[in-house]
Every structure is written in C-alpha cells, then in structure tokens.
C-alpha cells in the first residue's frame, strides 16, 4: 500500500490482516472505547 498508493476498504484491510478490527461509522467512538477497555482488561 505504501509503495503503490493503493487504498483498500476496511473489509479488505481486515481480510489482509493489517488491522485488528473494523467498526461502523455510527458506532465508532463506542466501539473503540470498548476495544480499548478490553485490551486494558487483558493486559
């Protein structure tokens, strides 16, 4: 992606594994907060 300048959709990125999770726009803030809380609880 860096060398070609190609962009991918969230679903494509999730399939290729450079991201851990994908969240919908309308629930982004709450989803990120929960994701972070889960990481903290398991570390």
N, C-alpha and C positions, 0 to 999 in steps of 0.2 A: 504494500500500500504506500509506503513512504517513497519508494523509488519510482512507482508508476503514476502516482497521483490519483489512482482509482479509489473511489469511495464505495463503501458497502452499506447495505441496510443493516439494521440491528439484528434481524434474523440471520443474515449471512454471517455477521461477526460472531454471533452465538454459535453457529454451526462450525465455524473455523477455530473457535476457542480462544481468541484474543481477549474476550470479555467473560466475566463470571455470571452476569445476569443482565437481563433486559427488562425495563419497566415501561408501562404505558404512560403517555404524557399526562393523562388526567390524574394519575396516582403516583407520579414520580417522587415527590417530596416524601410522602408517607412510606413508599416502598424503599427508598434509600435509607430513611431513618430506621426502618425495621431491619434492613440488611446490615446496617452498621451495628445495631443493638445485638443482633445475632452473632456477628463477628466478635464483639466485645465479650459476650457471654461465653463464647467458646475459646477464648484465648487466655 
